[in-house]
Amino acid sequence: GFETAKLLGAEAVVTIDGDGQHNPKDIKKLMAAIQTGTDVALGTRVMNLKNAPPIRIIANFIGNFFTFLFYGIWVQDSQGGMRAYSKKAYTSINIKNDRYEYDSEIIREISRHSLSYKEIPIDVRYTEYSTNKVHKQTIKNGFKMVYRMFISS
């Protein structure tokens, strides 16, 4: 997507997970931050303790911790998939991984390129699909993620 945006000369790029968790209406909030000069707007899922599966809250904290440990930036939602990028940001960012470590690598690139960022609260909708998807985060995948973050840092 970033490469296509470069070819088209897009002024900004928005990424959004395809599992139905994110509300496309929140794109306006992210783009408002980009339009006021922020390089990267990080959609931060508001973890409603009543609605969020407990394993998601724990996994998110662990992801935040390791992202901070490897890349030196503490964010509230290192694994969030709804983000907006200015042209400066998306042309600077170079990602080598996919899966869950992709989201943390974005944080690495923010640090590496001294990009400005802002965390924007967004809604999250936990549907039956998003909580039961085949490639959801597991303990095994979590260890793989940390290992891949370690070797790419």
HUVENVEN-V18529 format. One line per field, one symbol per residue. burial: + if it has 16 or more other C-alpha atoms within 10 Angstrom, else -. A space follows every 50 residues. Layout:
burial=???
This chain:
burial=-+---------+++-+----++---++--++-++---++++++++-+--- --------+++-++++++-++-+-+++++++++++++-++--+------+ ++++++++++----+-++++++++-+----+-----+----+--++-++- ---
